[in-house]
């Protein structure tokens, strides 16, 4: 603080803090970006000086600012500036949105990408879902009608598939004779020619030809991302892909984060998960070490490594321990794809852990979850405890693996918004996994009861980045009224309600859990004197409203490091 006076004080509210027996206080003082004191209104008001900013909470709830344990921030910000189709539910809506975007290119309207002339620009964007195409996949022929001859590359909402047009396929040389890569699949017509949808590793056949984002474009994406995340109460996060992920697009956000941290414009505390290129092998460790050395302290720390073990269930690329079913419920011979061989993974994990990297696994199928836990089992107990290694997504966990999380000190990093019966679940998952495996999905409550440490994230822009919407599903196992229930009776019913968690568990997973994963539990995640002043103020008290109203709650104010970064008092 400046002298004995605070820079910022909160009064007249309900401040969630472990420093009080009741769990709540009335007021809080902040100085120099740190929480200076927590107490009742009278004692905190004594710390106010002539230059102190006073925020009257008017009875509202103040929590530790939310974190996000798995987000693609710059990608999300960049995509929001491009052709953004997230939430569109009909094929024609997608085509109309793309057409408007292309018309803007024709007019030469300002764009973050300025190097190319309007007629030469790629059509870039994201966010479409199979739901908009009646559970199927879109075609190049459709896209050709609205793109005016420009090449187009449009990843879907989960970024495990891309919609491309004829111009892009021609530019990449993809035709009926092009073989499927080992880690992906080209959607094809009966004669073998590509339809216009590429899955997982097949995406890079076209992605490799997409012009790299410029420095100014990436910086615009970061600015947009920070504005969005702060508006949702988020002040710290782990970016789940910092590096060149050519399967998705050619984005390398490392320099963007490092520059923003250096010039003071990075208003969130960020841990970067450096991308493990599954095609380069162990030789890339030296490059990862070099990057970590360049960003090991301050607002941006590149101390984690992202290991993509498999794909997603709806494209049958999630790695399962037994094969998928066909649409008639009969067995097949396809059990998904391991993007990293499980035996090879053990060696990679041992080498990275020896260098004190944290391991951040994408593990969606039960086979991938087993492989990730098997790899962690090869480490010493001290390496596991020190690393705070975490497995993200965890759609399917077989029963015999549930107790292994706590035993191996593995953090369960869930994206709880997915734990509901939405059209994707009903149409593209349940018919192909069978009744037994359907019960293994998003077992958040089961792991919590076993003492597993939880951390929550959004995977934005794959899905909504609002922690309040995520918490609503974690507690209720159904989408909120705000996001809608997709209009079918099945979507109205809670999905595996026995896997729900309490409101406090959900809040802790988005605060203390994220702080722990990012090695910041002594810095943020709780409101205590001496902690960084990361605070979110909500318009409803999550501890007193009915659980069904959680999703109706909004962020009023976000403070990051003592600075108000969203909202006004």
N, C-alpha and C positions, 0 to 999 in steps of 0.2 A: 504494500500500500504506500501511497504518498503520505509521508508522515504517519499519523495515526488515523487518517481518514480513508474511507473506501472510495473506489472509482465507481462502483455499481452496487446497489443494494436492492434486494427483493423483500417486500413486506406484505403482510395481510393475506398470506396464502397458506398452502399446505405443501411444505418442502419435504420430500422423501429423503430421509437420512438415517443411517444406522447409529448415529451419535446420540439419538434420543430413544428412550425405552419404548415409547409408543410407536417409533418408526417415522414420526413426522415432527416438524417444527413449523413455526410461523414465518420465519424470515432468515435471510442469508446475506452476507457481505462478501464482496469480491474486490481484491486489490492486486494490481500487477498480473492479472490473468489467473490468479490463484484464489480459491475459496479461503477467506480470512476468518470467518466466524459464522456460526449457525446458532440461532436462538429465538427468543421471542421478539416481538416488534419493538418494544421499548429499548432493549439492549442493542439491537442492531441499528436502530435509528440514531443512537448515540455516535455511531461510526460515520455518519453522513457529514460531509463538509459542504462548502458553497459550490464545489464543482462535482459533487457526487450525483450520478444519475440514479433516480429512485424509480423502481418499477413496482407499482401497486398491483399485486397479483389478484386482488379482488376475489379472494377465496379459491382461486384456481390452483391446480396441481402443478408443482415443479418437480421434475425428475432429472436424473443424470441424462444428458443428451444421449440419444440412441447412437449405436454403432451399426455397422453392416459387415458381417464376416465374409461375404462373398458377393462382390458387385463388380461390374465392368463400367466404371464411372466415365472415363473419357469416351469409350465406345458408345455408351448410352447418350452422352451429351452430343457427340458428333451425329449419331443417328437421328436425334431429335431435330437436327438442323437440315436433314436430308429428307428423303421420301419416307415418311414414317407411317406405318400401317397398323401399329399395335392397337388392338381392340376392335378392328374392323371384322365384322362377322359374315360378310357376303362377298362373293367373287367380284360382283360388279362394283362394290364399294372400293375394293382394292384397285381395280382397273381405273376407276374414275380418279382416285387419288394419284395414281401414277401419271395419268394423262394431264392432270393439273400441274404436276411437278415438271413434266416435260414442256408444257406450254410456258412455264416460267423460264425454263432454260432457253426456249426459243426467243423470248423477249429480252434475253440477256440480263435478267435481274441479278442483283448482287448475290453472291454465293461465297461460302468460306473457301471454295476452290476457285481460284482466279487464273491459274496458269493456262488452262485450256480455253479455246474459243467455245462459245455456247454450242455450236453444232458438233464439236468434238468431245464434249463432256460425256462421260459415262452416266448412266442412270443408276444412282446408288441410293440405297435405303434399306429398310428392314421392317420386321414386325408382323408379317402375314402369318396366319395360322392355318392348319389343315381344316379346322372347323369351317373356315370361309369357303372351302372347296369340297364341302360335303364329306369330309373325312379323307379326301383324296389329295392329289398333288396338282399344282398348276402347270400350265404348258407354255412353251416358248411361243406357240402360235397365238395364244391369247396376248402375251406380252408384246409381240410384234405389232399388234394393232394399235398400240398406244405409245410406243417408244420412238417412232419415226426413224428407224434405222440405226439409232445409237445402240451400242452394246449396253446391256443391263445386267447387274449383279445385285440380287436382293435376298439376303439371308432371311430365314423365317424367324419367328419370335424366340425359338430356343437356340438359334444359330447352329443347328445340326443339319440344316438343309438350306439350299439356295435355289431361288427361281432365276433362271437366266433365259435370254432370248436367243434367236437364231444368230444375230450378229455376234454375240458373245461366244456362242458355241463354235462359230466359224473361225473367229479370231484365235480361239484356243486350240483349234484343230480337233475338236471332240465330235466323233461321228459313230456310226454303228460298229466300226471296227476297233474303237477305243476300249481297251479292257477296263474293268472295274479295278480300282486300287484295292489293296488288301484291307485297308481301313475305311472303305466307303463303298458307295454304290451309285451308279447312274440309273435313274429311272428310264425305262425304255418302252417303246412300242413293240408289238409282236415281231416286227422285222429287225429289231435290235437297235434302231435309231433312237437317239436321246429325245425324251419328251420335253425336257426343259427344267427338270428338277434334279439336283445333285445332292447326295447325302454324305455327310461327314467328310472323310478324306477325299471324296470325289469333288468337293467344293474347290479344292486348291487347283484343279485343272483349269478353272477360269479365274479364281482369285489371284493366281500368279500373274495375270495380265492386267489386273486392276491398277491404275496409277496410284502410287503411294500417297497417303494424305500429307499435305504440306505442314510445315511447322505452325503456320498461322491457323490452319484448319484444326489441328490438334489442340492448339491453345484455345480456340473458340469452343471446342468440345469440352475442355476442362472447365471453362467458365460456365457453360450451360449446365454441366453436371453439378458443380458446386452449388449453383443457384437452386437447382432442383432438390438435391439431397438436403441442403440446409432448410428448405421449405418443408421437409418431412421430419425435421428434428434431428438430423444426423450430423455429427461433428467429428467422427472418426470411422475409418473403414479399412478393409483389406481389398485392394483391387486384385481380382483373381486372374488377371492376365496382363502382365507388363512385359512386352516383348513381341517379337514377330510370330504371330499365329497365322501362318499362311493358309491353314484350312478354313479360316473365317474371313480374313482380309489381311492386307499387308498394313498392319498398324504396329508401330513401336512407340509406346507412350513413355518410355523410361526418361528420355531427355525432356519431355514436356513436364513431367512431375519434378524432375531435378531443377529445372529452370524456375518453375513457379515457387518451389521451396526457397531457392536462392534469392529471388526478388521479393519475397514476402507476400505473394498473392495466393499461396496455397493455404486457404483458411480452414481446411480440415487436416487432421493428423492421419497420414496415409502409410500403411504397410503395403508394399508391392510384392506380389507373387510372380517371380520371374518365370517366364514360359519355358517348359522343358520340351524341346523339339524332338519328337519321337523318332525322327529320321537321322539325327546326328550322333546319338550315343554318348558315351562317357566323356568324349573329348570336349564337350561343351562346358564341362564343369569349370574349367579355367576362365571362360568368358563370364560365367555366372559369378565367380569369385571377384572378378574385376568390377563387375557392376555393383556388387554388394559393397565393395570398398569405396566406390564413388557415392554411395547413398546408404550410410549406416547410422546416421544420427539426424536429429532435427525432425521437421515436419514430414519428410519422406524417407522411409527406410526400406530398402529392397532386400529383405532378409528371409523371404519365403520362396519356395519353388513350387510351381503348379504342375502336377502330373495328371494328365488326362488319361484315365484308365479305360473308359468306354464311351458309348454314345448315349442314345435315349431310346426309351421303350417304343415310342410310336413309329420309329423307323426301323425297329428291330435291330438296333445297333448297341443297345444296352447289353452288357455281358451277363448272362444268366448261368446258373449252375446246371440247368436242364433246359431243353429246347422250348421255344415258343410253340403255341398252338396255331392252327390255321383258322380261317374265319368260320369254319364249321365245328371247331372245337377238337379237331384231330391233331395228333402230334406231328411235328416236323423234325427235320434234322438240323435246324438252325437255332443256335443258342446265343446269337449276338456276336459282338466283336470285342476282343481285347486289343486296345490300341497299343498297349505295351505288354509283351509276353510276361506272364506272372513270375517266371523264373528269372528273367532279365530284370524285372522290377526289383527283386530282392537285392541284386547287386547295385542298382541305381540308388535305392534307398540307403543302403549301407554307406555308399560313397558320400552322398549328400549329408547324411547325419554326421559322418566323421568330420565334415567341414562346418558343422553346427548350423546348417540350413534347417529351417522349418519345412515340413512337407505338407502340401495342400493338395489332397487327392480329389479329383472328380471321380466319384464312384456312385453310379446310379443303379445298375443291376446288382442282384445279390451275388453274382459271380465276381464282379469288380470289388464289391465290399469285402468279400472273403479274401481276394488277392491283396487288397490294401492292408487288411489286418494281418495276413500271413507275413507280409513284408515287414510290418512294424514289429512282429514277434521276433524277427532276427536281430533286432537292436537290443542294446543293454537297457536296463531299467532307467539308468541315469540319462541316456540319450533320449528316451521317450519322454521322461518328465521335463527335461530341459527344452525339448523341441516344441512342445504344445502342438504336436502334429494333429491334423484334423481331416476328416473325410466329409466332403460336401455332397449334398443332394439326397443320397440314401433313400431312394424310392423303395427299394426292396432289401430287406435284411432277413436272412433265413434264421429260424429260431436259435440254432446252435451258435450263432455269432453274436447274439445280443449281449451276453455276459462278457464278451471279449473286449468291448470298448473300455469299460472301467478298468478291467484287469491290465490293459495295455496303455492306460492313460491317454487313450485316443478321444479327441473332442468330436462330438457329433454336430456337424455344421448343417443344419436344416434350412430349407427355404419353405416355410410352413404354408405359404399361400397355395401351394400345390396339393396340400393334404385335404382335398375336397372333391366332391363328385361333380366335376365340370364336364362339358361335352367331350373334351379330349380323354378324360378318364373313362367315361362311359363307352365311347365309340372306338377308341384306339388303344386302350390298355386292357380293360377287364376281359374282353372276348379272347385276347391272345395270351393271357397268362394263366387262366384257370382259377378255380375257386380257392384253392389252398394258397397260392402265391398272392392272390388279391388281398389276403389278410395280412400280408407281410409289409404293407406299404406305409411309409411315413410313421414309424413306430416311435413317435416323440415321447408320449407318455410312458411307454414301456421302458425306454432307455432312462428317462428321468427317474423312474421308480427304482432302477438298478444302480443309481448313483453316478450315472454317466454325466460328464460335464457337457452342457449344451451351449452352442452359440448359434444365433440366427442371422441369416442374411437374406437378401432379396433376389440375387442374380439379375437385378436390373441391368440392361433393358429387356432381358428375357421375360420378366414379369414386373408387375407394379412394384415400385421401390418404396412404398409407404410402410414403415414398420407397424403402424396402427392397423392397416389392412392385413398384414401378415399375422399380427397378434390375434386379430379377430378369428382367423381360421385356426390358429394354434389352440385357442380356447374353445371355440364353438364347432370346429371341423366342418364349417360351411361358409361360403362367401358372404360378405356383408351386404346389406341393402344398397350401399353405395356402389359396389361393383356389380350387383345384380346376381341373380341365381340362375341365369341362362334359360329361364322360362320353362323348365321341365320338372315334373314331380320328383324325379331322381335327384336333381340338383338341390332341392329344398331339404333333403334329408342329410343329417350329419354323417360324414364318412368315417367309419370305424371310430365311433365316439369314445370308446375305451382308451384311445390314444391321445385324447385331449389333455392339456395341462392347465394349471391355474393361471390366473392373471399375473400373479407375482412371478411365477416361473417364466412366463413369456417375457415380462419386462426385464428380468435378470438376464435372460438369454440375449436380449438386444442391447444390454448395457455392460454388466459385469462379464458376461460370456465373451463378448467381442473384445473387451479390454484384455481379458486373459489370453485369448488367442494371439493378440498383437503384442504381448509382453508389456502391456501398459496398465496392469491391474493396480499398481501403486500410484498411477498418475491420473486415471480417469475411470469412469464406470460407476462411481459412487459419489454422493455429495457429502464430503467430509472436509474439515479444515486442512489445508495443505495440498489438496487435490487440485488439478487443473479445473478451471471454471468452465466446464462443458455442461450446459443446462438446456432443457427443453421445457416450455410451459404449454400445457394443453388446455383446451376449452371445456373439457369434461374430466371429472375425477374417476379414473379407471378403477379405483378401489371401492367406489360406492355405487356406480351405475350398474344396471343389469349387464351381464356379459354380452347379451345380444346387441347392445348399443356401442360396443367398443369401436366398431367400424364407422360409426357416425361421429367419431372424435376427430378433431383437427389440431394441428400444431399452430400455436399463436405466436411463439417467440422461440428463437434458437440462439444460444450463446456458445461460441467456440473460443476457448482460450481467453475468456473474459470479454470478448467483443461480440456485440449483437450482430449476427450475420443474416438473420431473417426476422421480419416482423417489427412491430413497434409496441411500445407499452401504452 
